[in-house]
């Protein structure tokens, strides 16, 4: 089976990752480069590993996390489906088995909250990994634009942890924010992503809980 490390060394993938992050930087977006991809890859694979999924699914989740944003090299709009189309021949040429290729492109093609649908464990884990990434380190060069709500929100988040409570069937995201932004501003940009996390957790047989500064936000705690 093709591994994450092999995918990271693939020249076509590396070029698309660089181009995607460069394009989004030009548009003023927060980090979508190796830092973001590493977080998503690690979180997605960690979720499936903690829930007892197969080594194959865990590795595919890690790979999907690393390649999910390559479609931004074309356009921000529909970057999920665009990425899936780009990846099919690249992954096939890299020697990945076709069932694994299809698993990856389905997850990548559906990770956008505007149009995506969770249909597998890999796609669910990718959605949670991607949508949960909020942290001050996403602000480029550590210099937030005070007029940009995305910069303000991300810069305010000092800690971000995704916890898997397998016994109680809960996946909990815990954030610590300072006064740089507010919970209201966080929700103004992250609400659709929170809803996708809830759907993804439901697919995995879990419940999604969001805590900000130790307080429940989506009113599911203790249900």
Secondary structure, 3 states (H helix, E strand, C coil): CCCHHHHHCCHHHHHHHHHHHHHHHHHCCCCCCHHHHHHHHHHHHHHHHHCCCCHHHHHHHHHHHHHCCHHHHCCCCCHHHHHHHHHHHHHHHCCCCHHHHHHHHHHHHCCCCCCCCCCCHHHHHHHHHHHCCCCHHHCHHHCCCCCCHHHHHHHHEEEEEEEEECCCCEEEEEEEECCCCCHHHHHHHHHHHHHHHHHHHHHCCCEEEEEECCEECCCCCCC
